[in-house]
């Protein structure tokens, strides 16, 4: 079963680099992976991860599984999901990634305990308006829905009262609609693998979301960030992994003017050294440099030059 921690715990996880893509804190329960197994003691089943071939069996027996809080039906290339999921009234996490879905049944709107909704790697163009009626929904993953209408989706996002975490990776985004600023509770935004994204325009929009603390821009073929980075005065964590052409000296200069940023991740960037002048990194609490190509001498220089920063190689 998965339960999202409070945001302060999320920041703690980022700072201490428990991998940010696994950002929810979870209490572990037994995972049931087949319907026959689950039906032996249905009242004990809270975590159900079924095989694609068991969809019909699940639909037949769903009403017996009243205590399921986490349900996985992934990588099945389904164009429709079983409407019987509506019977899982305690459902907090619904993972439907890796299918071919472009909609969800309207009757899912009764699932008012859903906290986490994973729709990654599907075919959504629009997202259901009724998502705004799920009072506990805090996390939506819509990564790799390449035809997603970000304008329509943003209108729905803004009506989800408690939406904290949003994944829009790999969605061919070129800009964010101006009304994206209505997402005034958003704390963490993933925009990785959108190399055509206009960051100047994006930063202008995001600067108006005062709640936003973590911005993920990995794998975006970045050379440098717009000067308007300093307009993001609310941002505390910046993730720039897998941008091997990023000019680190320019980034360091920009960080001098954004002291609010306390955590920077630069993993997998083919780095062999940092600029001779490390003063741009002085305000950081954490600098993550793992999976690069620093030699021992350069690692020592960086660590000695940043005594007040937790540097991780």
Secondary structure, DSSP 8 states (H G I E B T S, - for coil): -B----HHHHHHHHHTTS-TTS-S-B----EE--HHHHHHTGGG--EEE--GGGHHHHHHHGGG-TT--EEE--SS--SS--GGGGG-TT--EEE--SS--S---GGGGG-TT--EEE--SS--SS--GGGGG-TT--EEE-TT-TT--HHHHHHHHTT-TT--EEE-TTS------GGGGG-TT--EEE--S-TT--HHHHHHHHTT-TT--EEE-TTS--S---GGGGG-TT--EEE-TT-TT--HHHHHHHHTT-TT--EEE-TTS--S---S--GGGTT-SEEE--SS---HHHHHHHHHHTTTSEEE-
